[in-house]
Amino acid sequence: MKFINQFIVYLVKILPKLIVHIFAKRYIAGETLQDAIHVIKALNAKGIVATIDVLGEATRTKEEAEEEKKECIRVLEKIDENKLAAHLSVKPTSLGLTIDKDFCYKQIFEIVTKAKEFHTFVRLDMENSPYTDATFELHCKLRKDFDNVGVAVQSYLKRTIDDVRNLNKEHTNYRLCKGIYNEPKEIAYKDKQTIRNNYIEALKLMLDNSNYVGIATHDTYLLNTAYKLIKEKNIPETMFEFQMLYGVTDHLRDKINADGYKIRIYVPYGVHWYAYALRRMQENPEIAWFVVKSLFSFIKKRKVKSWHF
């Protein structure tokens, strides 16, 4: 099954971008900030909050990174202007982490400062393993001056429990997710249940140390376990929220919302949608399989239509 899934993802990668976009747009607000605002207003109307992600990674020059910073600040301005129930998620590599760590820190410092002015929050997304230590370092440095910044943690990494113990000392605001990058087996768990177990252990550590946790998952097993832990430990609703990706398992999103829990949707937008879409498909090959099946269905219909001529 693993090899079949890999082959399906490979098929999607060789399809023209235009075709992938037809199916990927379900998981992306659009290419413009206004597209994201439109999506978030609709979510807010249902009592659902959001975090906005400007798509893009690993800028190559300081000029590119500065443009990314300007766009992030524009997001914060629009959140305030439109009175959106939303905050901002940023990828450190898009803001210059691969160019110069000090430069990246200054960039994010400026973003978090602006967020503070608007009484909102900034999440440092976690990227692949070469940047894990640097991202945690950025977070800890920023925490010395700000209380409106947090970081994401990935349960498939073998180091995660030790990381959580260290981050708990900073009274961290977490986004706990499984992780989506293809990491080597030496540093990452590959077994589904082992990743789940690590997730639950990390969640317990976070909750037991009175940290705010964004429980980010679409896994019903983990959602049910989180519900149980929240009730058993009598965790106040001010100390956690659930988080999901835009366009994925909307039925679970709506159930959590109906159950009275806070649910935040990760809403990405931007011209760099293609790499994001491929990662989503690699994480969940069912999406890639849906694209392939839909494409063949479309081709079949076109052939039938041509036969009628």
Secondary structure, 3 states (H helix, E strand, C coil): CHHHHHHHHHHHHCCCHHHHHHHHHHHCCECCHHHHHHHHHHHHHCCCEEEEEECCCCCCCHHHHHHHHHHHHHHHHHHHHCCCCEEEEECHHHHCCCCCHHHHHHHHHHHHHHHHHCCCCEEECCCCHHHHHHHHHHHHHHHCCCCCEEEEEECCECCHHHHHHHHHCCCCCEEEECCCCCCCCCCECCCHHHHHHHHHHHHHHHHHCCCCEEEECCCHHHHHHHHHHHHHCCCCHHHEEEEEECCCCHHHHHHHHHCCCCEEEEEEECCCHHHHHHHHHHHCHHHHHHHHHHHHHHHHHHHHHHHCC
